Amino acid sequence: MHEKAYRSVIKTVSWRTLGTLDTVLISYIITGSFAMAASIGSIELVTKMILY
């Protein structure tokens, strides 16, 4: 069974959102700084898109 293109897009976006939020949360716990955690999450999001 083939999945529809929009379903693939929604799954991809939701998975990336969850992954980035996880990275931000862990970064915040480690650094104690929301600004640093957001920076790390942003860098992670961009680098994973480029590497993929």
N, C-alpha and C positions, 0 to 999 in steps of 0.2 A: 504494500500500500504506500503510495506516495503522499507526502505531506505537502500542503499548500505553501506557497512562498510566504504569504503573510504570517503563517504560523511559525515558520522558521525564523523570520525577522523578530517576531514577538518573543520567541524562546531565547534568541541570541541577546536581545536587549535586556530581558529580565535577568538572564544569567550574568551578564556583564555588570548590571546594576548591583545585583547581590554580591558578586565578587568584589567590586569596588567598595561597597559599604563595609564588607568584612575587612578589607585592607585598612580602611579608614578607622574602623573601630579598634583593631589590633594596634595600629600605629598610635592612636590616642591613648590606649592603655599603657603602651610602652613609653611614650614621650610625655604624656600629660598635657600636650599642647594640641588644641583643635586646629590651629593654623598649620602646624607641622603635619598633622595627620591628613588634613585636606590636601596639602601639597604632595604628600606621598601618594595619596589616592589618585590625584590627578596625573601624576607622573606614571603611575602604574597603568592607568586607563590608556594613556597615549602610547606607552611603550608596548603594551600587549596588542593594541591595534596594529602598530607598525610591524611587530614581530610576526603576527599572524599572516 
